[in-house]
């Protein structure tokens, strides 16, 4: 078996660990909706009266 690798001391990791102990973990990131994807999901035009009448008859 080989020897376990020595961990190298990192100042940045030490500072972050210290901050987490004092303040706590940062909140998880909130994903903002992509405006282009939102536009693609919604229709460009409202359905016409004829479309609404035709579609309502088929659903029932």
Secondary structure, DSSP 8 states (H G I E B T S, - for coil): ----------HHHHHHHHHHHHH-----------HHHHHHHS-SS---HHHHHHHHHHH-
